[in-house]
């Protein structure tokens, strides 16, 4: 009897141990995914809180912005006495449609101590929080605006302008991938970095030329906007052109002899100034600037940002990262500047043609 009981107990212990081992193995398998989800949730929450302590309740716009006639700007935003212009920063984030005003010596409660006068046009919501020793006023807008500001007499004078009041032509430039989405990675070089370098080189050209063209970028650092955010920036601005910068690779990711420049377009765009025509202009000018091989145009409605763009769009695959020589070229800052120059010439030609 005792021997039979011992045997049963032993079997139960063995089964329990097997189940426990299985559970541990399953848990270990899912830990990385659970950790990733936790990190993403934390980052999302951190972004919403902006890393500071907000006012307990954000006031209604109409309760804060006191209408006043005769101002030299749309808004007069009072700030603590004694600040210099260097202690104030205005950031216009077009992707989130927010304007942040940072100033040194952040107060505990801005709205009860200072006033904002003028007109509340385009302001959907207002909030304030402290970030360390800085105070931050956040204006959430009902559309993308250009911001003009001037600091004097302890106040920031600000205008929120429709982009079309400032620019006759508008272009949106998207540097592909970013953040935890590196794109192709070959020999330690990531596509997201090349895409961004070309976009920043284009930004420098635009600023140097000062041709009166408004160029908006979906990212200027190592972030990863959603595909919807990227294309909606172009759509909300009702841009004249939308350019997405990418780089190619072979189907299986192996190094091959295939090299060259290719541009994708929307085949569903049959307008007079179509995506296909704009893509051809981009292909011609980038190939000319780089001396690369033209692989031609490719239908691209299978790609989210192309099929959802309401403006002429071209997705430029500058070169192949799976070609040794072309990868070396794409990693060269001078080659990246040439690519940016070709894209800029394409923009100018498109506008000359009536886009």
C-alpha positions in Angstrom: 0.0 0.0 0.0 2.7 2.5 1.0 4.7 1.6 -2.1 1.6 2.3 -4.3 1.0 5.6 -2.6 4.6 6.7 -3.0 4.5 5.8 -6.7 1.3 7.9 -7.1 2.8 10.9 -5.3 5.9 10.6 -7.4 3.9 10.6 -10.6 1.9 13.7 -9.4 5.1 15.5 -8.6 6.6 14.6 -11.9 3.5 15.8 -13.8 3.4 19.1 -11.8 7.1 19.7 -12.5 6.5 19.1 -16.2 3.6 21.6 -16.3 5.6 24.2 -14.4 8.5 23.8 -16.8 6.2 24.2 -19.7 4.7 27.4 -18.2 8.2 28.8 -17.5 9.2 28.1 -21.1 6.1 29.7 -22.5 6.5 32.8 -20.3 10.1 33.2 -21.3 9.1 33.0 -24.9 6.6 35.9 -24.5 8.7 38.1 -22.2 10.4 40.0 -25.0 7.1 40.8 -26.7 5.5 41.8 -23.4 8.5 44.0 -22.6 8.3 45.6 -26.1 4.6 46.3 -25.6 5.3 47.8 -22.2 8.0 50.1 -23.6 5.7 51.2 -26.4 2.9 52.0 -23.9 5.4 53.9 -21.7 6.7 55.9 -24.6 3.1 56.7 -25.7 2.1 57.8 -22.2 5.3 59.8 -21.8 4.6 61.6 -25.1 1.1 62.5 -23.9 2.4 63.8 -20.6 5.2 65.7 -22.4 7.6 64.8 -19.5 6.4 67.5 -17.2 3.6 68.4 -14.7 0.6 69.9 -16.3 -2.0 72.2 -14.8 -4.6 70.3 -13.0 -7.2 71.4 -15.6 -6.6 73.0 -18.9 -8.9 76.0 -19.3 -11.2 76.6 -22.2 -9.7 78.7 -25.0 -12.5 81.4 -24.8 -11.9 81.7 -21.0 -8.2 82.5 -21.5 -7.7 84.4 -24.8 -9.2 87.9 -24.1 -10.1 89.6 -27.3 -8.4 92.9 -27.8 -8.3 95.1 -30.8 -5.3 97.1 -32.0 -2.6 94.6 -31.3 0.3 94.4 -33.8 -0.2 90.6 -34.0 -2.9 88.0 -33.5 -1.8 87.1 -30.0 0.0 88.9 -27.2 1.3 86.2 -24.7 2.5 87.6 -21.4 5.7 86.0 -19.9 7.6 86.4 -16.6 9.5 89.7 -16.3 13.2 89.9 -17.1 13.3 87.1 -19.8 15.5 87.6 -22.8 14.7 86.4 -26.3 17.4 83.7 -25.9 15.4 82.2 -23.0 12.3 81.6 -25.1 11.8 78.9 -27.8 8.8 78.5 -30.1 8.4 75.0 -31.6 5.8 74.5 -34.4 5.1 70.7 -34.7 3.1 70.4 -38.0 2.7 66.6 -37.5 0.7 67.0 -34.3 -0.6 70.5 -35.1 0.8 72.0 -31.9 2.8 75.1 -31.1 4.9 74.9 -27.9 6.3 78.0 -26.2 9.1 77.2 -23.8 10.5 79.8 -21.4 12.9 79.9 -18.5 11.8 80.2 -14.9 8.6 78.3 -15.3 5.8 79.4 -12.9 3.5 77.0 -11.0 0.2 78.2 -12.6 0.5 80.2 -15.8 -3.1 80.9 -16.5 -3.9 82.4 -13.1 -0.9 84.7 -13.2 -0.6 85.9 -16.8 -2.9 86.8 -19.7 -3.2 86.0 -23.4 -4.8 88.7 -25.5 -5.9 88.9 -29.1 -7.9 86.5 -31.3 -8.2 82.7 -30.8 -8.4 81.8 -34.5 -7.1 78.3 -35.2 -6.6 77.5 -31.5 -8.5 74.4 -30.5 -7.1 74.0 -27.0 -4.6 75.5 -24.5 -2.5 73.9 -21.8 0.5 74.6 -19.6 3.0 72.4 -17.8 6.4 72.7 -16.1 9.3 70.8 -17.5 12.1 71.1 -14.9 12.9 74.7 -14.6 11.1 75.6 -17.8 7.4 76.5 -18.4 5.7 75.3 -21.5 2.5 76.8 -23.0 0.9 74.4 -25.6 -1.4 75.6 -28.3 -3.3 72.8 -30.1 -4.4 74.0 -33.5 -7.4 73.1 -35.7 -5.1 73.1 -38.8 -1.5 73.3 -39.7 -0.2 76.9 -39.4 2.9 78.9 -40.1 4.0 80.7 -37.0 5.5 84.2 -36.8 6.6 85.5 -33.5 8.4 88.5 -32.0 9.4 89.0 -28.3 9.3 92.4 -26.7 8.3 94.1 -23.5 8.0 90.8 -21.6 5.4 89.5 -24.1 5.5 87.2 -27.1 3.6 88.5 -30.1 2.4 85.7 -32.4 0.6 85.2 -35.6 -0.9 81.9 -36.7 -1.0 81.9 -40.5 -2.5 79.6 -43.1 0.5 78.2 -45.1 -1.1 79.5 -48.3 -0.8 83.0 -46.9 3.0 82.5 -46.7 3.8 80.2 -49.6 2.5 80.0 -53.2 3.7 76.4 -53.5 3.9 73.7 -50.9 5.9 70.4 -50.9 5.9 67.6 -48.3 9.1 65.5 -48.1 9.0 62.1 -46.3 12.2 60.4 -45.2 11.2 56.7 -45.1 11.3 54.5 -42.0 12.9 55.8 -38.8 12.9 54.9 -35.1 12.5 51.1 -34.6 11.8 50.7 -38.3 15.3 50.8 -39.9 14.3 49.6 -43.3 17.0 47.6 -45.1 20.2 47.2 -43.1 23.4 46.2 -44.9 27.0 46.1 -43.5 25.9 48.1 -40.5 24.2 50.8 -42.7 20.5 51.4 -42.2 18.1 52.6 -44.9 16.4 55.0 -42.4 19.7 56.9 -41.9 20.4 57.3 -45.6 16.8 58.4 -46.2 17.1 61.0 -43.4 20.5 62.3 -44.6 19.1 62.9 -48.1 16.1 64.7 -46.7 18.2 66.9 -44.4 20.5 67.7 -47.3 17.4 68.8 -49.3 16.3 70.9 -46.3 19.6 72.7 -46.5 19.3 73.4 -50.2 15.7 74.7 -49.8 16.8 77.1 -47.0 19.8 78.3 -49.0 17.9 78.9 -52.2 15.0 80.6 -50.4 12.8 80.2 -53.5 9.5 80.9 -51.7 8.5 77.3 -51.7 7.1 75.9 -48.4 8.7 72.5 -47.7 7.4 70.4 -44.8 9.2 67.3 -43.6 7.5 64.3 -42.0 10.6 63.8 -39.9 13.9 65.5 -39.3 15.3 63.1 -36.7 15.2 59.4 -35.9 11.5 59.1 -35.3 8.9 56.9 -37.0 5.6 58.7 -37.8 2.8 56.3 -38.8 2.1 55.9 -42.5 -1.2 57.7 -42.0 0.6 60.6 -40.3 3.0 60.9 -43.2 0.4 61.0 -46.0 -2.1 63.0 -44.0 0.5 65.8 -43.6 0.5 66.2 -47.4 -3.3 65.9 -47.6 -4.1 68.3 -44.8 -1.7 70.9 -46.3 -3.3 70.3 -49.7 0.3 70.2 -50.9 1.3 70.6 -54.5 3.8 67.7 -54.4 4.5 64.8 -52.1 7.9 63.1 -52.2 8.9 60.0 -50.2 12.6 59.1 -50.0 13.6 55.4 -49.9 16.3 53.0 -51.0 16.0 49.6 -52.7 17.2 46.1 -52.0 17.0 42.7 -53.8 13.9 40.5 -53.2 15.7 38.2 -50.8 18.1 40.8 -49.3 21.2 39.2 -50.8 23.9 41.3 -52.6 23.5 41.3 -56.3 24.7 43.2 -59.4 21.3 45.0 -59.7 21.7 48.8 -59.2 20.0 52.0 -60.2 17.2 54.5 -59.5 13.5 53.7 -59.6 10.4 55.8 -58.8 7.0 54.6 -57.8 3.8 56.5 -58.7 0.0 56.2 -58.3 -1.6 54.6 -61.3 -5.0 55.7 -60.1 -4.0 59.4 -60.5 -5.2 60.3 -64.0 -5.2 64.1 -63.5 -3.5 66.5 -65.9 -0.6 67.0 -63.5 -0.4 63.3 -62.5 1.7 61.3 -60.1 3.1 59.4 -63.1 4.4 62.6 -64.7 5.9 63.9 -61.5 7.5 60.5 -60.9 9.1 60.7 -64.4 10.5 64.2 -63.6 12.0 62.9 -60.3 13.5 59.9 -62.1 15.1 62.0 -64.8 16.6 64.6 -62.5 17.9 62.2 -59.8 19.5 60.0 -62.4 21.0 63.0 -64.0 22.4 64.3 -60.7 23.8 60.9 -59.6 24.9 59.4 -63.0 23.0 56.3 -61.8 21.2 53.8 -64.0 17.5 54.4 -64.6 15.4 51.4 -63.8 12.2 53.2 -64.7 8.8 53.8 -63.1 6.8 51.3 -61.1 3.1 51.3 -60.3 2.8 51.9 -56.5 -0.9 51.9 -55.5 -0.1 48.8 -53.4 1.8 51.1 -51.1 -0.3 52.9 -48.4 1.1 56.4 -48.7 0.8 56.3 -52.5 -2.8 55.1 -52.8 -3.9 57.4 -50.0 -2.3 60.6 -51.3 -4.7 63.1 -52.7 -1.8 65.1 -54.2 0.8 64.1 -56.9 3.2 61.7 -55.2 6.5 60.1 -56.1 8.3 57.5 -54.0 12.0 57.7 -55.0 14.1 54.6 -54.6 17.5 56.3 -54.9 19.6 53.2 -55.2 20.2 49.5 -54.2 21.6 48.8 -50.8 22.2 45.2 -51.9 24.8 46.3 -54.5 28.3 46.8 -53.0 29.3 49.8 -55.1 25.9 51.5 -54.8 25.9 51.0 -51.0 29.2 52.7 -50.7 27.8 55.6 -52.8 24.6 55.9 -50.8 26.7 56.0 -47.6 28.8 59.0 -48.9 27.5 62.4 -47.7 28.5 64.0 -51.1 26.5 61.4 -53.0 23.5 62.1 -50.7 23.8 65.8 -51.4 23.8 65.1 -55.1 20.6 63.0 -54.7 19.0 65.9 -52.8 20.1 68.3 -55.5 18.4 66.1 -58.1 15.2 66.0 -56.1 15.2 69.8 -55.7 15.6 70.3 -59.5 12.7 67.9 -59.9 10.6 70.1 -57.7 11.5 73.2 -59.7 10.8 71.5 -63.0 7.4 70.3 -61.8 6.4 73.8 -60.8 7.7 75.1 -64.1 5.4 72.6 -65.9 2.4 73.9 -63.9 2.1 71.5 -61.0 
